[in-house]
Amino acid sequence: MRNFRQSSTKYTSSSHTSLLPVSAIGCAMLAMMLLLGGCGNDATVTGSSGQQLTVVPDDASAEQQPNVMLTSVDTLYNVYARTWLSPDELLLNKDNRLLVYHLSTGKSTPLTPDRQAPQYLAEASPDGKHIYFTEGREDDKYVIHGYILNRTTGKIAKIGDMDMVNEVHWADNEQLIAGSTGTGVRLIDLQGNSTLLKFHEPHATEAIQHVEKIGKRIYYLASDGQGYTTLNSFTTDDLQATMVASNVADFSVAPDGKSIVIQEVKWNTSEPFRLLVIDSSGKVKGTIGEGTLLGRPAWSPDGELLAFTIYQESQQGLKGLYIFDQRTGKTIPLTSEIQEYNQSTRWSPDGTHLSVYMEDKKVVTNIVGISR
């Protein structure tokens, strides 16, 4: 695997300023980046419900400073980071092959050495015991098949043809979930059997986008009937869906289901995307940031931290990779070098690393280490 591992850089307290933890960044820089004013006291951004998201200036005592800091950035070229299998195992895609990469050794092995079809996406179950992955056909790029690999036995269950439009996620350790045409979601068990769950949608919609399941509650994106996207939800006990929030371009639910981060967009305007944290009823808890383009935020496995990336066309405002700490309300800049705006940010199971891949002129995957 080291043949494509081009760079491995460790950042300490003497590293470049743009990659230092927040405690080493001057108050003037924070004021510029976070649009805050004033030095000497904690600078704050107040959300629409009054919650204050705080960045501690550099003259604060050590006890007051955030306990999340950047420790390392390892760069891998020409590979996509797909999903974490364990704290030491990251599943990568290189040349349409899925490879298990070991952080401790820098070496990799094929996930399914006996399979020859092109491989694309992959998602590990929360417990890491099963892997959903997709394969294609050399002669038809529009045909995608889905499979579930049992890592213990090596057996592979076939799901069948997959819809290229709807995302597939693990609902829990026992089943996958995906949107379906019309008002329905698919639940797929470990043997590949699919069940269509029909529910009552508030507005007519052509397709259900981006589905997540927390306990009995299912969240999804759908049209509001006027061409705009809303975040809706229903439960497996009550199939009548209701709207949680409007003008939502994307979302991610915390593992405990108590917080949801949404990307709010004002359609048909030039206003930037905004990241808001809301509760399960849609009440706004606070505003985290805004930017020209935002990557889908990713909650840490324990739900305490939220990682997100912001891309800015201008040189002002938030940009780069950030951590929002729910425990303290602090937003912590990690590095301005990572400004991706796709859905690639993933946490390792132990919450000590992030993987983010970026696509520009070439594909680059960054493995970011943090201390907590």
matplotlib code that plots the C-alpha trace (Angstrom):
import matplotlib.pyplot as plt

x = [0.0, 2.9, 3.3, 0.5, 1.1, 3.0, 3.0, 2.7, 3.0, 2.8, 1.8, 3.0, 3.1, 5.8, 3.9, 2.6, 0.1, -2.8, -2.7, -2.2, -4.9, -7.1, -5.2, -2.2, -4.2, -4.2, -7.4, -7.2, -7.2, -10.1, -12.0, -11.5, -12.2, -15.3, -16.5, -16.2, -15.1, -13.1, -10.1, -9.4, -12.8, -14.4, -15.7, -19.1, -21.5, -25.2, -27.6, -31.1, -32.3, -29.7, -27.2, -23.6, -21.0, -17.7, -14.1, -11.6, -9.0, -5.3, -4.9, -7.3, -6.1, -5.3, -8.3, -10.7, -9.3, -10.9, -9.6, -9.7, -6.5, -5.0, -2.2, -1.5, -2.4, -1.5, -2.1, -2.8, -3.0, -5.2, -7.5, -11.0, -11.6, -14.9, -15.5, -13.7, -13.7, -11.9, -9.6, -6.7, -8.6, -9.8, -11.5, -10.2, -11.1, -8.1, -8.6, -12.1, -10.9, -11.7, -8.7, -8.3, -5.6, -3.9, -2.8, -0.3, 1.7, 0.7, 0.0, -3.2, -5.0, -7.9, -11.3, -12.5, -9.4, -11.4, -13.9, -13.0, -15.9, -15.3, -16.0, -17.3, -19.0, -18.7, -20.2, -19.4, -22.1, -21.8, -20.2, -17.9, -19.1, -20.7, -19.9, -22.3, -20.5, -21.4, -20.0, -20.6, -20.1, -17.4, -19.8, -22.6, -21.7, -25.4, -25.8, -24.9, -25.3, -25.3, -23.8, -23.4, -20.1, -20.0, -16.5, -16.5, -17.6, -16.6, -20.0, -21.5, -25.2, -26.5, -29.0, -29.7, -29.7, -29.3, -30.8, -28.0, -30.0, -30.8, -28.1, -27.8, -27.0, -26.9, -30.1, -28.5, -26.3, -28.9, -30.3, -29.7, -32.1, -32.6, -35.1, -37.5, -39.5, -42.6, -43.4, -41.4, -38.1, -36.4, -35.2, -32.7, -31.6, -28.3, -29.4, -30.3, -34.0, -35.8, -39.0, -40.7, -42.0, -44.8, -45.6, -47.9, -45.9, -47.2, -46.7, -46.5, -42.9, -41.2, -38.4, -37.2, -33.6, -31.0, -32.7, -31.4, -32.9, -32.4, -34.3, -37.8, -37.7, -36.8, -35.6, -35.5, -35.3, -38.2, -39.9, -42.4, -44.6, -43.2, -39.8, -38.0, -36.5, -37.7, -36.5, -39.4, -39.7, -42.0, -41.7, -42.2, -45.2, -46.8, -46.4, -47.7, -44.7, -44.4, -42.0, -39.1, -37.5, -37.8, -35.1, -32.8, -30.2, -28.7, -28.7, -27.1, -28.6, -26.5, -26.3, -28.6, -31.1, -31.3, -29.5, -29.6, -27.3, -28.9, -27.6, -30.1, -30.3, -32.3, -33.4, -33.2, -30.9, -27.2, -27.1, -24.5, -25.4, -25.7, -25.1, -27.7, -28.1, -31.7, -33.5, -35.7, -38.8, -37.0, -36.2, -33.0, -30.3, -27.6, -25.8, -22.3, -21.1, -21.8, -20.1, -20.4, -20.4, -20.5, -19.6, -22.0, -21.2, -20.2, -21.0, -18.4, -19.5, -20.2, -22.1, -20.0, -18.2, -19.3, -16.8, -17.6, -15.8, -16.5, -15.4, -15.5, -15.2, -13.9, -11.0, -13.1, -15.1, -15.0, -13.1, -11.4, -12.0, -13.7, -14.9, -17.9, -17.9, -21.5, -20.3, -18.8, -20.5, -17.0, -16.2, -12.5, -10.6, -8.3, -6.9, -7.7, -6.1, -9.1, -12.1, -14.1, -17.8, -18.9, -20.0, -16.7, -15.9, -15.9, -14.9, -12.9, -14.8, -12.8, -13.2, -9.5, -9.2, -11.2, -10.9, -11.7, -11.2, -11.1, -11.6, -10.1, -7.6, -6.7, -8.1, -6.6, -7.5, -6.4, -6.4, -6.6, -5.6, -7.0, -6.5, -9.6]
y = [0.0, 2.3, 2.7, 5.3, 6.7, 9.8, 11.9, 11.5, 14.6, 14.9, 18.2, 19.3, 22.7, 23.9, 23.2, 25.7, 28.2, 27.1, 23.6, 24.6, 23.8, 26.8, 27.7, 28.7, 30.9, 34.6, 36.3, 38.5, 35.5, 34.0, 37.2, 37.2, 33.5, 33.3, 36.8, 37.5, 40.7, 41.5, 40.1, 39.3, 37.6, 34.5, 35.3, 33.9, 33.4, 33.2, 30.8, 31.8, 30.2, 31.9, 29.0, 30.4, 28.6, 29.7, 29.9, 30.5, 33.2, 32.5, 34.2, 32.0, 29.5, 25.9, 24.7, 26.8, 25.9, 23.2, 19.7, 18.8, 19.3, 18.2, 15.7, 14.3, 14.4, 11.5, 12.0, 9.2, 9.9, 8.3, 6.6, 7.2, 6.6, 4.7, 3.4, 2.5, -1.1, -0.7, 2.0, 0.6, -0.4, 2.0, 0.6, 2.4, 2.3, 2.3, 1.6, 0.3, -2.2, -2.2, -2.5, -2.8, -0.3, -0.7, 2.6, 0.9, -0.6, 1.4, -1.8, -3.0, -6.2, -6.8, -7.0, -9.7, -11.0, -13.6, -11.1, -9.4, -6.9, -3.2, -2.1, 1.3, 2.2, 0.5, 1.1, -0.9, -1.7, 0.1, -3.0, -3.5, -7.1, -6.6, -4.5, -3.3, -2.8, -2.3, -3.7, -2.8, -4.2, -3.4, -3.2, -1.1, 1.6, 2.1, -1.4, -1.5, -4.6, -4.5, -7.1, -7.7, -9.3, -11.1, -10.4, -13.4, -16.1, -14.5, -15.2, -12.7, -12.1, -10.5, -7.7, -7.2, -4.2, -0.9, 2.5, 4.9, 7.9, 6.8, 6.4, 3.2, 3.4, 1.0, 1.5, -0.6, -3.7, -5.9, -4.0, -1.4, 1.4, 3.3, 5.5, 4.1, 5.6, 7.3, 7.4, 4.4, 3.2, -0.2, -2.2, -4.9, -7.6, -9.4, -12.1, -9.5, -9.7, -6.4, -5.1, -2.0, 0.2, 2.5, 5.7, 8.7, 11.7, 15.3, 16.3, 14.4, 13.5, 11.6, 10.0, 9.8, 11.0, 10.3, 8.2, 7.7, 5.6, 6.1, 3.7, 3.6, 7.0, 7.4, 10.8, 11.6, 14.4, 14.9, 17.6, 19.9, 19.9, 23.2, 22.0, 22.7, 20.1, 19.4, 17.2, 14.9, 12.0, 9.2, 6.2, 2.5, 2.7, 5.7, 5.9, 9.4, 11.6, 15.2, 17.9, 18.6, 21.5, 23.3, 24.5, 21.6, 20.6, 17.8, 16.5, 14.1, 12.7, 12.3, 8.7, 9.4, 11.1, 14.2, 16.5, 16.9, 19.0, 20.4, 22.4, 25.2, 26.8, 29.8, 28.6, 31.1, 33.5, 34.1, 33.5, 30.9, 27.5, 27.5, 24.7, 24.6, 22.2, 21.4, 19.0, 16.1, 18.5, 21.0, 23.6, 25.4, 24.9, 27.0, 28.0, 26.5, 28.2, 29.1, 28.8, 28.7, 24.9, 22.5, 18.9, 16.6, 16.9, 13.7, 12.9, 11.1, 7.6, 8.9, 11.9, 14.4, 15.9, 17.0, 17.3, 19.4, 21.0, 24.4, 25.6, 29.4, 31.1, 34.2, 34.3, 35.5, 33.6, 30.0, 27.6, 24.3, 21.4, 22.1, 20.3, 21.4, 20.2, 19.7, 19.5, 23.0, 24.7, 25.4, 25.3, 24.4, 24.9, 22.0, 22.9, 25.2, 22.8, 20.5, 22.2, 19.4, 19.7, 16.1, 13.4, 11.9, 12.8, 9.7, 9.0, 6.0, 3.8, 5.1, 8.8, 9.5, 9.8, 11.3, 10.3, 12.9, 12.5, 15.4, 15.5, 18.2, 17.5, 14.3, 12.3, 12.8, 11.1, 12.7, 10.7, 13.3, 12.4, 14.3, 14.3, 14.6]
z = [0.0, 0.5, -3.3, -3.2, 0.3, -0.8, 2.3, 6.1, 8.2, 11.9, 13.4, 16.8, 18.6, 16.3, 13.1, 10.5, 11.9, 9.7, 11.2, 14.9, 17.6, 18.4, 21.5, 19.3, 16.9, 17.6, 18.6, 15.5, 13.2, 15.0, 14.7, 10.9, 10.4, 12.6, 12.1, 15.8, 17.5, 20.6, 22.4, 26.0, 26.7, 25.2, 21.7, 21.0, 18.1, 19.2, 17.5, 16.7, 19.9, 22.1, 22.4, 22.3, 20.3, 21.8, 20.6, 23.3, 22.6, 23.0, 26.3, 28.1, 30.7, 29.8, 31.8, 29.6, 26.2, 24.0, 24.6, 20.9, 18.9, 15.7, 16.1, 12.6, 8.9, 6.7, 3.0, 0.5, -3.2, -5.8, -3.3, -1.9, 1.8, 2.1, 5.6, 8.9, 9.9, 13.2, 14.8, 12.7, 9.5, 6.9, 3.7, 0.6, -3.1, -5.5, -9.2, -8.5, -6.0, -2.3, 0.0, 3.8, 4.8, 8.2, 9.8, 12.0, 9.1, 6.1, 4.2, 2.6, 1.5, -0.9, 0.8, -1.6, -3.5, -5.5, -7.0, -10.3, -11.0, -10.5, -6.9, -5.9, -2.6, 0.8, 4.2, 7.4, 9.9, 13.3, 14.9, 12.0, 11.4, 8.1, 5.0, 2.4, -0.9, -4.6, -7.8, -11.5, -14.9, -17.3, -20.3, -18.6, -16.1, -15.1, -13.7, -10.0, -7.8, -4.0, -1.6, 2.1, 3.3, 6.7, 7.9, 10.3, 7.9, 4.6, 3.1, 0.8, 0.4, -2.8, -2.6, -6.3, -8.5, -6.7, -7.4, -8.3, -7.0, -3.5, -0.8, 1.3, 5.0, 7.9, 9.9, 12.7, 12.9, 11.4, 8.4, 5.7, 4.8, 1.6, -0.1, -2.7, -5.6, -4.2, -0.5, 0.8, 2.2, 1.8, 4.8, 3.8, 6.2, 6.4, 4.0, 1.4, 1.8, 1.1, 2.8, 1.5, 4.2, 2.9, 4.9, 4.5, 3.1, 3.8, 0.1, -3.1, -3.9, -6.7, -4.6, -1.0, -0.6, 2.1, 4.8, 8.4, 11.1, 14.8, 17.0, 15.7, 14.0, 10.4, 8.9, 5.2, 2.6, 0.2, -1.9, -0.2, -3.3, -4.6, -5.7, -2.4, 0.0, 3.5, 6.4, 7.4, 9.8, 10.9, 13.2, 12.5, 15.0, 13.3, 9.5, 9.2, 8.3, 9.5, 8.5, 10.9, 9.1, 5.7, 3.2, 4.1, 1.6, 3.8, 7.3, 9.8, 13.0, 16.2, 17.4, 20.4, 18.2, 20.3, 17.9, 14.1, 12.1, 8.9, 5.9, 5.5, 2.1, 1.0, -2.5, -5.4, -3.5, -3.3, 0.5, 1.7, 3.1, 6.9, 9.4, 12.1, 15.0, 15.8, 18.1, 17.0, 16.9, 14.6, 17.3, 16.5, 19.2, 17.5, 14.4, 13.7, 10.5, 6.9, 3.6, -0.2, -0.1, 2.8, 3.2, 5.0, 8.7, 10.6, 14.2, 16.2, 17.4, 20.9, 19.5, 21.4, 18.4, 15.0, 12.1, 9.1, 6.1, 4.5, 1.1, 0.5, -2.9, -1.1, 1.4, 4.3, 6.8, 7.9, 5.6, 6.1, 8.5, 11.9, 15.0, 16.9, 20.5, 21.8, 25.4, 25.4, 22.4, 21.0, 17.3, 16.8, 13.5, 12.7, 9.3, 6.4, 3.9, 3.7, 2.1, 0.6, 0.1, -0.7, 1.7, 2.5, 6.1, 8.3, 12.0, 13.2, 15.7, 18.6, 17.6, 17.3, 13.5, 10.6, 7.0, 4.3, 0.6, -1.8, -5.6, -7.7, -10.4, -8.5, -5.7, -2.3, 1.0, 4.3, 7.5, 10.3, 13.9, 16.9, 20.6, 22.8]

ax = plt.figure().add_subplot(projection="3d")
ax.plot(x, y, z, "-o")
ax.set_aspect("equal")
plt.show()
